Amino acid sequence: MNKPNDLAIRATDPNDIDSNASHDNHFNSILNARLSRRNWLRGSAVTAATAVMGSMGLSACGGDSDAAAVTPTPTPTPEKLLAFTAVPKSLADVVSVPAGYTATALYALGDSLRAATPAYKNDGSDTDFDNRAGDHHDGMEYYGLSAAGAPLASGAERGLLAMNHEATTDEKLSSHFLHVNGGTTTLPRPAAEVDKEVAVHGLSVVEVKKTGSAWATVNDSAFNRRVTPLTDVELAGPVRGNALVVTKYSPTGTKTRGTINNCGTGKSPWGSYLSGEENWAGYFTRSAADNAARGDKSVVSLNRYGRSQGAASRHGWETGGSDDKYARWNLSKIGASADGSDDYRNELNGMGYIVEMDPYDKTRAIRKRTALGRYAHESAAFSVPTVGQQLAVYMGDDSRNEYIYKFVTTAVWAAADANPADRIATGDKYLDSGKLYVAKLAADGTGQWIELSLSNALIQAYGAYKFADLADVLVNARLAADAVGATKMDRPEWCSVNPANGEIYYTLTNNSNRTVNPSGSSQLAPDSANPRAYTDMKGSSAQNGNPNGHIIRFKEGTGAAAATSFTWDVYLFGAESGADASKINLSNLTADQDFSSPDGLAFSPYTGICWIQTDDGAYTDVTNCMMLAAIPGKVGDGAKSTLNYATAAGGNLAVDTFIGKKPTADTLKRFLVGPVGSEITGISETPDGKTMFINIQHPGENTALANIGDPSKYTSQWPANAGYGAGKRPRSATIVITKNDGGRIGS
């Protein structure tokens, strides 16, 4: 999420930093997707069953031979999923959806949540972002309300959208679309600019309501809410109260200030909202002499999480003034205390978690669930809840050469917890006690979940970092995963659980550091689970590595969610349809299916469709980012394949991999293409499956700061060019999609 358009990382952008210099072996050296059975049948299988039963008809029963015959029930037409015509690739500055569908902007950057907050002018002069929609709309979940405004899971015409606001479009420190003249691009930054930029990050909750066939937000709803990087947030789980999270703001190590760079989401089986903190490290700075000032193992941790000494912050917020809210962005050891209670040397340890919020109740505490580990979190996908069995939460660490994780609860699922009186207390029950695992994949299509705890001898004996306790393992989950030799992956992003069979799908967006002939510690040769290393041309620019990404899937072994083994294959390889089918387009994608850099991923709990969203820079000379609809099969439905690469030494590198069944026009097709420069992200549906909400993030992000005063030079003017809102500056926004005939989305 929120990555540079090109695979090469911009010097000024700290996102997607590859900080994994461990020497772990790669392969070459060795929904809430919960779906009741009733919902699944209602989705697709029931239509076939209904058709069969309907064709039989009914006759009168009993001894009266003169009884009138009952008129046969008409045979309904079974619902056919993916019946829409595929949307072609496009470079237009619009949102394109299939014929028979309508997409409308609903909730955009700056939209007011309170009647007292003026309408958004969209000229850089707006303030009061504590009461406006934030920027870079990202992961999102829908929570139903009854007509009277009470929580109702089945509420399909009134509800709440809870969403992440990941970041803001920036160039040279400043978030230029937020400020009249583009903002200040030198240090120090003015306090007013910093305050505005901080406030557009975080989370929001907004009530939405359907009137007739139209959806709109409800201004001044009692549910409307903003959570920013300054909101008080509790630490929960094993890290709470640990010395590693002691700061000037929280000398007891029990809380932190806010949440930042929130990306993917999750919806718990008990109805809470989960948000993943992703590229949080780049917002902080360290002095050039901080290693010597610290003189302890914290230097190893900071380096592993991308904050080496002398690292500059993304926006320079630490220069906004002398107030403590600016000081917290400086990680340097500047206080005299031994424990860090007089500065923010430990501030980074309070970031990088899954955050839990009750979207219905703003009086309940927001909690960071530290038992799930600290890394660049994307989404959090739950195993299908089964009474009497443990739950699993599946997660990925979104950076090149990082890992795939799962958390297994100590508590077993109780049916009564599906509708609890206190959602956050229920979160305490399931998410504060359990085991964190990391994935290690083998070249034969099997894998192991390796527990990350001090009971693991490899973690105890790790020479690069001495772990003190479980809290230390969780705060430094990346180092613990290094210690056990976990498998480095091509940027694990969103994940989702297939409600039909419980299999887990992970998007691996891309990796520019994969090569047949590695020459540095960050470069990796292709292996079975990440088998491609090739060159993709974007105009005259060569993009090397795995520029188009792929989607991998796991099937748990014995033990269901608590299994410690699994099998895997690659569901889809992103590629241009015309690319070499023997080494690049391994899934044989056609022009109606081809895509690059899969990112957002979610299974519909209502139709079972797998929705795939892209955040791409490799294929954007041909098409803007997109969303596809898929009906997957299962792990092992394809075949083993061998890729052969010529090495620099004149030899051959043979890589075996496992490829899922090739998609057809009936099982994969493009559903949506977004505006120029945008990423397609965030997805949620109403419980009847008839309304879908999608987020369009950072349209026009490549507009140069020098062109801020000339709308004709904006690379995008969406959604203003679609008739939404004032001004012409591009804005991240939520769109609502409906089918013109009132049917379910994707049919």
Disulfide bonds with the S-S distance in Angstrom:
none
